[in-house]
Each structure stands twice: as C-alpha cells, then as structure tokens.
C-alpha cells in the first residue's frame, strides 16, 4: 500500500462504527482474472491494474474479468500510486517510472529501487527503498532525500509509507518488526521527531504493505507469519487474517500470502469497503477482503 490516493472518481464508504469494527474480514473472495505482484492500483474507469504472471507487463482487469494490456517492460513492480494528472507511478526494476495517460513511460529516478510508494496531496511522490524515504517531483523530475533514519540515529530501514486521515502523520513500516509515526506539517515537511507506534510481531521482518482506513486503523501484511495485522491508533496490534495454506502441483504446502494491499475505489463493482491483496506465490492472483471500513481517502 503501499498507497492511499486513487483517481478522482471514488465511491463514498457507508458510515462506519469505528468502535465496533469486525474482528475478521466479513468475506474473503479469490478473484479469477485480476493479477498483481506486490501491489495493485484502481483506475477511474473501473479497472484493477497489476503485474501479469510474467512479472514484466502490467494488465488491467475489470470486475467482469475483461483483461486489457496496460504497460510493457516493467520488470518486477513494487508500489504504485496515481499522480494528479492521471499518470501512474510505479516502483520497478527500472527505478521510479511514470506511465502517462498516453502510455508514454518516463523514468523519474533510475537510481531509486523503492518498495513502498505513495503520492500525497502536494502532488509529490514519497518512496521508501528499504532504507530511506525520498521525495520526487514528477514535473520537475527532481529527487530529494526526505527521511533518513540513520541521520536520526534510528535503527530501522523504511520499507512502506502511509498517512493518517488528516495527513499530519506519516506512518513508516520498517524492514523489520516496527511501525513508526513521523509528524509532518501542511507542506509535508518533517516536524518534530518520529516515535515508534507499535511492534507488529516480535522477530518478524518484511512488513510488506501499509494502509490506513477511515477509522485511523492501519493494516499491515507480514511475510514471516503470512498474516495481515491490524494496528490501532493507540498502538494495539492484533492478527486480522491469516493467509490459508494450500498444496501446490508438486505436493508442497505453500501459503498464497497477500503481499501488499490496496483499497478498492468503488468504481465498476470494486468495493470501497474492501482491501485487495496481490498473491505472488499463487500465480499473481488477487484476493478481496471485505473489512467493513474503507480508505481514509474515500471520505
């Protein structure tokens, strides 16, 4: 999640009782044609965009399973998000790439191999590369170091990024077990000092996604435990959904594991109250979890 912003057409999520959120997904649906590797994105025409099974192309699929080509030559795709002009930002093997509405590709930051990517309301790209966080201006094609844990004598590596409901906090999911909260001002400049919000699970690594719902609750998938965790604003952490195990064609037990996550935008039958998790270990399939709340950005 890596991302929180979506194209402008967004269905409002029904009123949510934040004090009585369901403690498990309301429903879990394995989808047929949608595909994704480490992230997916939803466009304003009712399509889900994600990596095909070759991990070299992006395809888009609507809820009726109609498949269309989107972009080629991407290689391994990590986080994605939308720029205000409708361009899609992709963290790929080529660095940070912008895919314009026309389909033209521009490599904005070839030296940054990021995992987590989000675009804030200032129109700038925030990208975490399992070390630092970078701020990228797609129009000016400039790159600036934004957040450096080492300079602050913090012993963690930034992997994923999300913001709270009013964009006063940047949440940072680390390469290991913790989630941190860093205050930002109205210009998205850093203010104050970050604090550790919570330890997701002792000894884990690979916090592979981070997104916030309308109640301020964070959702964090973890590779080691193959579990999607829920992290409340007061720092309470609880397991929310454990990925089922299955037997592959070779007779080996495997976990599909929802690697990354994205809120649906409510367009074209995609639910605005559901999370969509790509499953790279099960042929890049996608699973839909109806959670009963929606993105902090959909209100």
Beta strands, then each sheet from edge to edge (+ up, - down):
strand 1: 27-30
strand 2: 41-42
strand 3: 47-51
strand 4: 58-62
strand 5: 67-71
strand 6: 80-82
strand 7: 88-92
strand 8: 95-99
strand 9: 105-109
strand 10: 116-119
strand 11: 125-128
strand 12: 133-137
strand 13: 142-147
strand 14: 158-163
strand 15: 169-174
strand 16: 178-183
strand 17: 195-199
strand 18: 211-212
strand 19: 218-222
strand 20: 227-231
strand 21: 237-242
strand 22: 245-247
strand 23: 253-255
strand 24: 262-263
strand 25: 274-279
strand 26: 285-290
sheet 1: 1+ 26- 25+ 24-
sheet 2: 2+ 3- 4+ 5-
sheet 3: 6+ 7- 8+ 9-
sheet 4: 10+ 11- 12+ 13-
sheet 5: 14+ 15- 16+ 17-
sheet 6: 18+ 19- 20+ 21-
sheet 7: 22+ 23-
end
